[in-house]
Amino acid sequence: MAQAHSKSIVLGITGGIAAYKAAELTRLLVKAGYAVQVVMTGAAAHFVGAATLQALSGKPVLTQLWDSAAGNGMTHIDLSRAADVILIAPASANFLAKLAHGLADDLLSTLCLARNCPLAVAPAMNREMWDKPATQRNLAQLRQDGIAVFGPASGEQACGELGMGRMLEAETLLIELDALFQPKRLAGKRVLVTAGPTYEPIDPVRGITNRSSGKMGYAVARAAWEAGAEVILITGPTALTPPPNVRVIQVTTAQEMRDAVMREIKRSAIFISVAAVADYRVAQAAQQKMKKRDTAPTLTLVLNPDILAEVAALPKPPFCVGFAAETEKITAHAKTKRAQKSIPLIVANRVQDAVGQDESELILIGAHGMQTLARAEKLILARTLIEHIASLL
Ligand code: C5P
């Protein structure tokens, strides 16, 4: 999801093979609207060329603390004051150790120590280096010092070994970075989100589903995580990549979604039911593929459980938020649903404007009235919705 930023970032690159990914990261940061100043350590220059990063960022790459061209000779102060955030990607084990101990012996480590803006690191190293007590000690210290640690991921490493220490991909780092700037209105809260369509089988190859893409539900899950919540995303079949740091439970049918929700709901403070749950399923799905005949078959449908209504009727329900996608009389239908399901908040949208699209327009309908959120990207709307929910809690 592309977003317009007007933020300045210092992208610090340290010595590791993952430095090659910094080129793609620079490109994505620039595309997202960040003004990027690349600063490299001496070791990083062995892995990736300054000319590449200069071309992608549109600015000369800095490496030297002793820059005679800098008017006041204080590049480290100037750079850190101009930045809204500093991201070190990749952050080598050596650089993490330097940060943990406040060492400042080159431009990058010095500007980190001199900073007055948030600092994030994306570690990348061999799994043995990652596992060493010294590295883990340093990471614990960095976290305690308020430094954000993005990743690493587990998987195949450049050295051929398998384990923890792969730098997160550039797309994921951008998502992590965005989250850094969001207010933590739901810190410590557990949020359950349902998303996507459900699929109700007719036989092993056919089924009943709907046109929900899952985009709104995934955006709500991401916005809740950005706000500091522990998020569980229960999703029907979609083609989307779930946001990072969200626990995902994949389901197919409404009944499976209901069972997953009821299993996970107990410790959740908020339930946001964005999924387009099929209202009916085939009474008896065929075990074998139904053969074509001369006469059309009759399908007997039965009602699916209403998950949201069931959760709202629990003795101690979480704060429940429903979604109502309507083709006509949008607010009237949504108000009726809010009343029928006894929920404090329902979010109405027009099917024609929302389903499958990257943007939507929402109407929040609560006990104290209505609020319209003008057409915008679903992530932007989701952030506003999360703010609204936090203010109602
Ligand atoms: O009843 P209706 O489908 O119109 O209401 C929409 C809201 O109810 C959505 O929040 C949807 O996730 C939820 N719902 C549900 N279980 C169903 C049908 C809808 O949780 N069987």
Residues whose N, C-alpha, C, O or C-beta is under 5 A from the ligand:
A	BS01	C5P	S273 V274 A275 A276 V277 A278 D279 N304 P305 D306 I307 L308 V321 G322 F323 A324
